Amino acid sequence: MARTANGEDRRAEIIAATIRVLARDGIAATTTRKIATEARVNQATLRYYFGSKDDLLFAVLQEMMRITKEVVQAAIPEQSDLPDVIADSIRAFWTHVESAPELQIMQYELTLYALRNPASAWLARQQYEGYCALVEALFEQQFTASGVPCAIPFSDLARFVVAGMDGLILQFISDRDITRAHHQLTNLIHATIALIESQRRPQESPLQ
């Protein structure tokens, strides 16, 4: 049992070290040697836990999704109206963005790296599928708990929110204008709530 626990701890340390190196140096300058040095392990140990660089990058993406899920879920009250859930979850993630913009740059670099290398393109797909699935599960859970039906598919709702956040993050890491970012974030929240409510309202006939 101790060996398993130690192995899991060492694996987590290597992933954390990889995130630090990627955020600090960028993916182009990140090497397995740098990662091993940061994690205080040798190259053989690195290969033991992660057979290839892509395996390690995939583990990084999984860890970033885990962190995102924890950040968002921790901000949601046990009992809350759906508009509040949407607003709280989006704002919670944005607070995470503002606290570490270099991590967002790192994730975009991972996406571009994957798209530039056909053998690694699955990393980009996995990244967005993972984030959309996370948001979709969150909304489905909250709608189910509230008993309120949602006419728009949860998958469409999730992709709408992820796409909106993507655009806001790219703008923010480019200009670092917090005031503008908060204004646009509020617009995204209102648009998401309006989308849900418009789907729930009965459609009126143009001719009465």
Backbone as CSV, one residue per row, in Angstrom:
resi,resn,N_x,N_y,N_z,CA_x,CA_y,CA_z,C_x,C_y,C_z
1,MET,0.820,-1.202,0.000,0.000,0.000,0.000,0.865,1.268,0.000
2,ALA,1.954,1.250,0.761,2.837,2.409,0.841,3.464,2.705,-0.514
3,ARG,3.819,1.622,-1.250,4.439,1.818,-2.554,3.481,2.516,-3.506
4,THR,2.183,2.129,-3.470,1.197,2.758,-4.332,1.034,4.226,-3.987
5,ALA,0.943,4.517,-2.687,0.780,5.903,-2.258,1.978,6.744,-2.672
6,ASN,3.198,6.210,-2.466,4.401,6.935,-2.845,4.457,7.165,-4.346
7,GLY,4.045,6.138,-5.104,4.023,6.257,-6.553,3.058,7.320,-7.023
8,GLU,1.887,7.378,-6.396,0.899,8.393,-6.758,1.403,9.788,-6.407
9,ASP,2.065,9.898,-5.264,2.620,11.193,-4.868,3.698,11.650,-5.840
10,ARG,4.560,10.742,-6.224,5.647,11.083,-7.147,5.071,11.493,-8.510
11,ARG,4.066,10.787,-8.964,3.428,11.120,-10.240,2.814,12.524,-10.173
12,ALA,2.156,12.822,-9.060,1.551,14.149,-8.883,2.620,15.234,-8.846
13,GLU,3.758,14.942,-8.219,4.852,15.915,-8.154,5.409,16.202,-9.541
14,ILE,5.511,15.172,-10.361,6.034,15.361,-11.723,5.062,16.206,-12.546
15,ILE,3.763,15.950,-12.406,2.766,16.735,-13.135,2.821,18.193,-12.696
16,ALA,2.916,18.427,-11.388,2.992,19.793,-10.865,4.250,20.495,-11.379
17,ALA,5.349,19.767,-11.432,6.602,20.340,-11.932,6.484,20.679,-13.413
18,THR,5.814,19.820,-14.160,5.617,20.071,-15.592,4.796,21.328,-15.809
19,ILE,3.756,21.517,-15.017,2.924,22.718,-15.133,3.752,23.965,-14.846
20,ARG,4.595,23.903,-13.833,5.435,25.065,-13.501,6.393,25.402,-14.640
21,VAL,7.006,24.389,-15.213,7.964,24.629,-16.305,7.242,25.162,-17.544
22,LEU,6.096,24.568,-17.886,5.333,25.022,-19.049,4.877,26.464,-18.874
23,ALA,4.389,26.796,-17.686,3.911,28.163,-17.428,5.052,29.163,-17.430
24,ARG,6.224,28.741,-16.988,7.385,29.640,-16.883,8.108,29.818,-18.212
25,ASP,8.338,28.704,-18.919,9.203,28.732,-20.103,8.462,28.608,-21.429
26,GLY,7.207,28.161,-21.391,6.492,27.925,-22.641,6.796,26.543,-23.178
27,ILE,5.901,26.040,-24.012,6.034,24.656,-24.468,7.238,24.466,-25.392
28,ALA,7.584,25.486,-26.170,8.703,25.354,-27.110,10.022,25.133,-26.387
29,ALA,10.162,25.754,-25.214,11.416,25.649,-24.464,11.370,24.582,-23.377
30,THR,10.259,23.904,-23.262,10.134,22.871,-22.230,10.702,21.551,-22.733
31,THR,11.598,20.991,-21.967,12.191,19.699,-22.304,11.983,18.736,-21.141
32,THR,12.118,17.457,-21.426,11.987,16.469,-20.353,13.115,16.632,-19.333
33,ARG,14.254,17.124,-19.784,15.360,17.373,-18.854,14.989,18.469,-17.851
34,LYS,14.392,19.555,-18.360,13.962,20.629,-17.467,12.911,20.135,-16.473
35,ILE,11.986,19.328,-16.985,10.919,18.805,-16.125,11.502,17.915,-15.039
36,ALA,12.432,17.042,-15.431,13.064,16.149,-14.465,13.808,16.933,-13.392
37,THR,14.501,17.980,-13.820,15.234,18.818,-12.863,14.268,19.508,-11.898
38,GLU,13.178,20.058,-12.437,12.186,20.743,-11.609,11.527,19.783,-10.625
39,ALA,11.290,18.552,-11.071,10.644,17.556,-10.221,11.628,16.828,-9.315
40,ARG,12.938,17.074,-9.506,13.998,16.445,-8.730,13.983,14.911,-8.883
41,VAL,13.847,14.508,-10.149,13.934,13.090,-10.477,14.860,12.959,-11.680
42,ASN,15.288,11.747,-11.967,16.113,11.542,-13.157,15.217,11.214,-14.354
43,GLN,15.821,11.191,-15.525,15.062,10.955,-16.755,14.421,9.569,-16.762
44,ALA,15.105,8.605,-16.186,14.561,7.241,-16.150,13.271,7.195,-15.338
45,THR,13.253,7.923,-14.225,12.041,7.969,-13.396,10.911,8.641,-14.147
46,LEU,11.248,9.687,-14.878,10.244,10.390,-15.672,9.623,9.448,-16.700
47,ARG,10.464,8.669,-17.369,9.962,7.735,-18.381,9.182,6.594,-17.735
48,TYR,9.508,6.255,-16.504,8.797,5.180,-15.810,7.334,5.563,-15.577
49,TYR,7.129,6.822,-15.171,5.761,7.261,-14.868,5.015,7.737,-16.112
50,PHE,5.759,8.255,-17.079,5.136,8.762,-18.304,5.977,8.289,-19.479
51,GLY,5.420,7.401,-20.264,6.172,6.784,-21.341,6.621,7.736,-22.432
52,SER,5.857,8.818,-22.641,6.212,9.771,-23.691,5.844,11.185,-23.244
53,LYS,6.312,12.153,-24.006,5.998,13.546,-23.695,4.500,13.799,-23.816
54,ASP,3.877,13.168,-24.837,2.436,13.337,-25.003,1.670,12.767,-23.817
55,ASP,2.135,11.651,-23.274,1.492,11.080,-22.089,1.532,12.077,-20.930
56,LEU,2.649,12.745,-20.796,2.809,13.721,-19.719,1.922,14.944,-19.961
57,LEU,1.858,15.415,-21.208,1.018,16.567,-21.517,-0.458,16.234,-21.311
58,PHE,-0.846,15.012,-21.636,-2.226,14.587,-21.407,-2.537,14.598,-19.918
59,ALA,-1.585,14.160,-19.114,-1.773,14.166,-17.659,-1.903,15.600,-17.152
60,VAL,-1.168,16.527,-17.767,-1.271,17.938,-17.387,-2.672,18.462,-17.680
61,LEU,-3.201,18.143,-18.849,-4.550,18.580,-19.197,-5.579,18.012,-18.220
62,GLN,-5.429,16.746,-17.865,-6.342,16.136,-16.905,-6.280,16.851,-15.560
63,GLU,-5.076,17.211,-15.138,-4.914,17.911,-13.866,-5.546,19.301,-13.933
64,MET,-5.394,19.993,-15.051,-6.002,21.316,-15.188,-7.519,21.219,-15.158
65,MET,-8.080,20.176,-15.756,-9.529,19.984,-15.716,-9.998,19.656,-14.302
66,ARG,-9.194,18.885,-13.572,-9.548,18.556,-12.190,-9.569,19.815,-11.333
67,ILE,-8.569,20.673,-11.518,-8.496,21.916,-10.756,-9.688,22.810,-11.092
68,THR,-10.009,22.903,-12.386,-11.143,23.718,-12.814,-12.439,23.239,-12.175
69,LYS,-12.637,21.934,-12.166,-13.851,21.362,-11.579,-13.949,21.698,-10.099
70,GLU,-12.849,21.592,-9.387,-12.845,21.900,-7.951,-13.147,23.377,-7.706
71,VAL,-12.543,24.247,-8.514,-12.745,25.685,-8.352,-14.209,26.046,-8.556
72,VAL,-14.806,25.511,-9.612,-16.186,25.852,-9.943,-17.156,25.273,-8.920
73,GLN,-17.007,24.008,-8.588,-17.941,23.365,-7.662,-17.864,23.954,-6.261
74,ALA,-16.693,24.399,-5.854,-16.538,24.976,-4.521,-17.277,26.294,-4.387
75,ALA,-17.559,26.946,-5.508,-18.203,28.259,-5.466,-19.722,28.175,-5.492
76,ILE,-20.275,26.997,-5.723,-21.718,26.860,-5.866,-22.363,26.508,-4.536
77,PRO,-23.311,27.300,-4.058,-23.991,26.980,-2.796,-24.789,25.691,-2.929
78,GLU,-25.078,25.062,-1.806,-25.838,23.819,-1.836,-27.230,24.042,-2.410
79,GLN,-27.849,25.154,-2.078,-29.161,25.475,-2.604,-29.113,26.869,-3.221
80,SER,-29.456,26.954,-4.497,-29.395,28.237,-5.177,-30.234,28.183,-6.438
81,ASP,-30.745,29.334,-6.855,-31.488,29.398,-8.101,-30.533,29.156,-9.260
82,LEU,-31.083,28.650,-10.366,-30.241,28.329,-11.516,-29.472,29.538,-12.045
83,PRO,-30.083,30.720,-12.151,-29.284,31.876,-12.597,-28.088,32.140,-11.686
84,ASP,-28.288,31.940,-10.377,-27.178,32.138,-9.443,-26.091,31.093,-9.652
85,VAL,-26.501,29.854,-9.924,-25.540,28.784,-10.168,-24.685,29.108,-11.389
86,ILE,-25.334,29.563,-12.440,-24.617,29.909,-13.665,-23.643,31.059,-13.409
87,ALA,-24.145,32.106,-12.751,-23.305,33.269,-12.482,-22.146,32.918,-11.554
88,ASP,-22.432,32.165,-10.488,-21.385,31.820,-9.516,-20.304,30.940,-10.142
89,SER,-20.717,29.970,-10.963,-19.740,29.054,-11.559,-18.845,29.772,-12.562
90,ILE,-19.433,30.653,-13.382,-18.646,31.391,-14.365,-17.691,32.363,-13.671
91,ARG,-18.187,33.061,-12.668,-17.339,34.019,-11.957,-16.223,33.308,-11.179
92,ALA,-16.534,32.136,-10.632,-15.515,31.385,-9.893,-14.369,31.001,-10.807
93,PHE,-14.704,30.539,-12.004,-13.642,30.169,-12.932,-12.859,31.403,-13.360
94,TRP,-13.562,32.520,-13.531,-12.847,33.728,-13.956,-11.867,34.204,-12.891
95,THR,-12.229,34.066,-11.632,-11.308,34.412,-10.551,-10.039,33.579,-10.659
96,HIS,-10.208,32.312,-11.027,-9.066,31.418,-11.231,-8.213,31.902,-12.409
97,VAL,-8.862,32.380,-13.465,-8.144,32.903,-14.637,-7.292,34.110,-14.242
98,GLU,-7.901,35.048,-13.518,-7.188,36.254,-13.122,-6.014,35.964,-12.191
99,SER,-6.167,34.948,-11.352,-5.116,34.645,-10.377,-3.886,34.023,-11.023
100,ALA,-4.067,33.379,-12.180,-2.927,32.719,-12.830,-3.086,32.752,-14.351
101,PRO,-2.988,33.926,-14.971,-3.154,34.007,-16.431,-2.110,33.207,-17.191
102,GLU,-0.945,33.000,-16.573,0.093,32.230,-17.264,-0.341,30.786,-17.506
103,LEU,-1.227,30.277,-16.659,-1.735,28.917,-16.862,-2.654,28.859,-18.082
104,GLN,-3.384,29.943,-18.329,-4.242,29.987,-19.504,-3.399,30.051,-20.779
105,ILE,-2.327,30.828,-20.741,-1.411,30.883,-21.882,-0.833,29.503,-22.147
106,MET,-0.465,28.815,-21.073,0.095,27.471,-21.200,-0.891,26.533,-21.883
107,GLN,-2.157,26.619,-21.507,-3.145,25.708,-22.094,-3.368,26.005,-23.572
108,TYR,-3.348,27.279,-23.953,-3.478,27.602,-25.377,-2.255,27.112,-26.148
109,GLU,-1.094,27.211,-25.528,0.113,26.690,-26.168,0.013,25.182,-26.372
110,LEU,-0.548,24.497,-25.399,-0.729,23.045,-25.530,-1.665,22.730,-26.691
111,THR,-2.718,23.525,-26.824,-3.665,23.316,-27.917,-2.990,23.501,-29.267
112,LEU,-2.239,24.599,-29.407,-1.565,24.870,-30.680,-0.484,23.839,-30.973
113,TYR,0.231,23.418,-29.926,1.240,22.372,-30.090,0.596,21.109,-30.647
114,ALA,-0.530,20.735,-30.077,-1.210,19.513,-30.503,-1.693,19.630,-31.944
115,LEU,-2.234,20.789,-32.310,-2.763,20.978,-33.655,-1.658,21.033,-34.705
116,ARG,-0.451,21.448,-34.293,0.678,21.507,-35.216,1.319,20.142,-35.437
117,ASN,0.996,19.210,-34.579,1.583,17.865,-34.688,0.463,16.850,-34.867
118,PRO,0.285,16.325,-36.094,-0.825,15.407,-36.367,-0.920,14.253,-35.372
119,ALA,0.218,13.749,-34.925,0.192,12.627,-33.991,-0.337,13.026,-32.623
120,SER,-0.343,14.328,-32.348,-0.789,14.810,-31.038,-2.119,15.563,-31.108
121,ALA,-2.766,15.561,-32.273,-3.996,16.332,-32.439,-5.073,15.908,-31.449
122,TRP,-5.009,14.661,-31.021,-6.010,14.175,-30.070,-5.956,14.940,-28.747
123,LEU,-4.800,15.529,-28.430,-4.690,16.305,-27.199,-5.609,17.532,-27.233
124,ALA,-5.662,18.189,-28.397,-6.526,19.361,-28.537,-7.985,18.960,-28.423
125,ARG,-8.347,17.859,-29.091,-9.729,17.389,-29.003,-10.079,17.022,-27.572
126,GLN,-9.160,16.319,-26.921,-9.400,15.890,-25.542,-9.561,17.089,-24.618
127,GLN,-8.795,18.126,-24.866,-8.861,19.317,-24.025,-10.255,19.934,-24.053
128,TYR,-10.765,20.186,-25.260,-12.061,20.847,-25.352,-13.216,19.909,-25.033
129,GLU,-13.092,18.656,-25.405,-14.122,17.694,-25.028,-14.207,17.581,-23.510
130,GLY,-13.042,17.627,-22.872,-13.009,17.520,-21.413,-13.660,18.706,-20.738
131,TYR,-13.326,19.914,-21.183,-13.919,21.108,-20.576,-15.420,21.194,-20.848
132,CYS,-15.821,20.873,-22.063,-17.253,20.912,-22.381,-18.015,19.866,-21.575
133,ALA,-17.428,18.687,-21.415,-18.078,17.636,-20.630,-18.207,18.045,-19.175
134,LEU,-17.190,18.733,-18.665,-17.220,19.196,-17.272,-18.368,20.189,-17.059
135,VAL,-18.480,21.181,-17.948,-19.538,22.186,-17.830,-20.903,21.553,-18.063
136,GLU,-20.983,20.653,-19.025,-22.245,19.971,-19.309,-22.739,19.193,-18.092
137,ALA,-21.841,18.458,-17.451,-22.213,17.672,-16.267,-22.655,18.578,-15.127
138,LEU,-21.986,19.711,-14.985,-22.341,20.655,-13.928,-23.749,21.198,-14.126
139,PHE,-24.052,21.647,-15.349,-25.382,22.183,-15.627,-26.457,21.104,-15.494
140,GLU,-26.166,19.917,-16.005,-27.155,18.832,-15.922,-27.461,18.499,-14.463
141,GLN,-26.419,18.468,-13.655,-26.594,18.176,-12.226,-27.474,19.223,-11.556
142,GLN,-27.214,20.486,-11.848,-27.966,21.557,-11.210,-29.403,21.626,-11.711
143,PHE,-29.626,21.404,-12.997,-30.985,21.406,-13.522,-31.785,20.235,-12.952
144,THR,-31.158,19.080,-12.860,-31.830,17.910,-12.313,-32.206,18.132,-10.857
145,ALA,-31.293,18.722,-10.095,-31.552,18.973,-8.679,-32.681,19.980,-8.480
146,SER,-32.781,20.947,-9.400,-33.804,21.983,-9.253,-35.163,21.534,-9.767
147,GLY,-35.171,20.510,-10.616,-36.431,20.055,-11.199,-36.912,20.929,-12.328
148,VAL,-36.094,21.887,-12.742,-36.464,22.796,-13.832,-35.997,22.202,-15.157
149,PRO,-36.901,22.058,-16.134,-36.492,21.499,-17.421,-35.638,22.481,-18.213
150,CYS,-34.821,21.958,-19.066,-33.983,22.799,-19.930,-34.217,22.364,-21.371
151,ALA,-34.817,23.253,-22.152,-35.174,22.892,-23.521,-33.952,22.761,-24.422
152,ILE,-32.917,23.563,-24.150,-31.699,23.488,-24.950,-30.842,22.332,-24.455
153,PRO,-30.276,21.526,-25.348,-29.424,20.418,-24.898,-28.274,20.905,-24.028
154,PHE,-27.969,20.162,-22.985,-26.887,20.559,-22.088,-25.560,20.671,-22.824
155,SER,-25.364,19.806,-23.828,-24.110,19.860,-24.586,-23.987,21.179,-25.340
156,ASP,-25.109,21.687,-25.901,-25.088,22.973,-26.604,-24.834,24.115,-25.626
157,LEU,-25.473,24.043,-24.468,-25.295,25.077,-23.454,-23.841,25.134,-22.989
158,ALA,-23.254,23.960,-22.785,-21.862,23.898,-22.334,-20.916,24.486,-23.373
159,ARG,-21.112,24.149,-24.636,-20.226,24.657,-25.683,-20.389,26.170,-25.858
160,PHE,-21.597,26.671,-25.637,-21.819,28.116,-25.705,-20.999,28.829,-24.629
161,VAL,-21.045,28.314,-23.410,-20.317,28.931,-22.301,-18.808,28.809,-22.505
162,VAL,-18.337,27.622,-22.896,-16.907,27.418,-23.106,-16.390,28.333,-24.216
163,ALA,-17.165,28.458,-25.294,-16.750,29.336,-26.392,-16.675,30.786,-25.933
164,GLY,-17.657,31.216,-25.142,-17.647,32.580,-24.629,-16.467,32.836,-23.713
165,MET,-16.196,31.899,-22.810,-15.063,32.038,-21.897,-13.747,32.046,-22.667
166,ASP,-13.668,31.216,-23.686,-12.455,31.155,-24.504,-12.109,32.523,-25.076
167,GLY,-13.119,33.174,-25.637,-12.892,34.490,-26.219,-12.476,35.521,-25.177
168,LEU,-13.135,35.498,-24.032,-12.809,36.453,-22.972,-11.398,36.225,-22.433
169,ILE,-11.004,34.966,-22.301,-9.672,34.660,-21.787,-8.600,35.143,-22.760
170,LEU,-8.802,34.904,-24.054,-7.825,35.345,-25.051,-7.662,36.862,-25.032
171,GLN,-8.796,37.570,-24.907,-8.710,39.031,-24.834,-7.981,39.473,-23.566
172,PHE,-8.294,38.821,-22.454,-7.711,39.237,-21.182,-6.202,38.996,-21.124
173,ILE,-5.753,37.846,-21.615,-4.318,37.580,-21.550,-3.554,38.424,-22.563
174,SER,-4.302,39.070,-23.480,-3.671,39.966,-24.448,-3.546,41.385,-23.917
175,ASP,-4.615,41.885,-23.266,-4.569,43.290,-22.829,-4.560,43.472,-21.311
176,ARG,-4.878,42.396,-20.544,-4.910,42.427,-19.078,-5.802,43.560,-18.540
177,ASP,-6.859,43.876,-19.283,-7.794,44.916,-18.858,-8.875,44.275,-17.991
178,ILE,-8.710,44.343,-16.675,-9.616,43.670,-15.748,-11.017,44.273,-15.789
179,THR,-11.101,45.609,-15.862,-12.405,46.269,-15.885,-13.216,45.841,-17.095
180,ARG,-12.586,45.845,-18.255,-13.268,45.424,-19.472,-13.654,43.946,-19.394
181,ALA,-12.764,43.140,-18.855,-13.040,41.706,-18.747,-14.255,41.448,-17.863
182,HIS,-14.364,42.164,-16.740,-15.500,41.977,-15.840,-16.807,42.403,-16.510
183,HIS,-16.745,43.469,-17.280,-17.942,43.935,-17.992,-18.410,42.883,-18.992
184,GLN,-17.477,42.343,-19.765,-17.840,41.342,-20.759,-18.244,40.020,-20.113
185,LEU,-17.671,39.741,-18.951,-18.051,38.529,-18.233,-19.515,38.619,-17.796
186,THR,-19.908,39.786,-17.326,-21.312,39.998,-16.950,-22.218,39.830,-18.158
187,ASN,-21.785,40.319,-19.314,-22.569,40.138,-20.542,-22.727,38.667,-20.888
188,LEU,-21.657,37.887,-20.710,-21.726,36.458,-21.002,-22.710,35.763,-20.061
189,ILE,-22.676,36.125,-18.791,-23.600,35.534,-17.818,-25.040,35.855,-18.198
190,HIS,-25.307,37.114,-18.523,-26.660,37.521,-18.906,-27.103,36.802,-20.187
191,ALA,-26.188,36.654,-21.132,-26.527,35.980,-22.393,-26.855,34.504,-22.159
192,THR,-26.093,33.870,-21.272,-26.342,32.459,-20.976,-27.692,32.269,-20.300
193,ILE,-27.985,33.116,-19.329,-29.271,33.030,-18.629,-30.417,33.336,-19.587
194,ALA,-30.235,34.340,-20.439,-31.266,34.693,-21.414,-31.507,33.552,-22.394
195,LEU,-30.443,32.869,-22.783,-30.578,31.738,-23.708,-31.437,30.648,-23.093
196,ILE,-31.179,30.336,-21.837,-31.952,29.297,-21.153,-33.404,29.729,-20.987
197,GLU,-33.609,30.946,-20.567,-34.971,31.415,-20.318,-35.764,31.547,-21.607
198,SER,-35.112,31.916,-22.706,-35.832,32.034,-23.973,-36.263,30.669,-24.475
199,GLN,-35.483,29.662,-24.163,-35.836,28.302,-24.570,-36.982,27.757,-23.725
200,ARG,-37.111,28.282,-22.497,-38.151,27.779,-21.604,-39.482,28.479,-21.825
201,ARG,-39.471,29.703,-22.439,-40.711,30.417,-22.660,-41.458,29.825,-23.841
202,PRO,-42.771,29.705,-23.771,-43.531,29.185,-24.901,-43.429,30.105,-26.091
203,GLN,-43.318,29.529,-27.266,-43.211,30.333,-28.486,-44.574,30.897,-28.863
204,GLU,-44.634,32.217,-29.124,-45.882,32.849,-29.506,-46.046,32.838,-31.023
205,SER,-47.234,32.635,-31.463,-47.492,32.669,-32.886,-47.435,34.094,-33.385
206,PRO,-46.840,34.360,-34.552,-46.753,35.725,-35.049,-48.127,36.316,-35.369
207,LEU,-49.106,35.459,-35.618,-50.457,35.922,-35.925,-51.412,35.365,-34.887
208,GLN,-52.114,36.211,-34.224,-53.074,35.792,-33.196,-54.488,35.845,-33.780
